[in-house]
């Protein structure tokens, strides 16, 4: 295991936040639909919700104080 550098950590957090913005924009378009008629629409909405939760959890983990360790391949 090796420790992730602060610059790598900051870059990864910035990428995750950009991804969150993109997913959130798509999710917001879906939530303004007053009627979700098909299973596909409902699945996309649920997928967006799950993706946002996962991204938020990852951002939270990386912004905590203390070192972040990377498992070697």
C-alpha positions, 0 to 999 in steps of 0.5 A: 500500500502506498499513500496518495499524494495531496496533489493526486487527491485534489485532482481526483476530488476535482474530477469527481465533482465535475462528474457529479455536476454532469450526473446532477444536470441529467438527473435534474432534467429527469426530475422535472418530468411530472410523469415517468411513464416507462420502466426505462425512465424510472430506471434512469431516474433511480440510476441517477440517484444511485450514482449521485449517492456514490459520488457524494460518498467518494467525495466525502471519503477523499475530503476527510482529514488524514492520509488516503492509501492506495492498494497496489496492483 
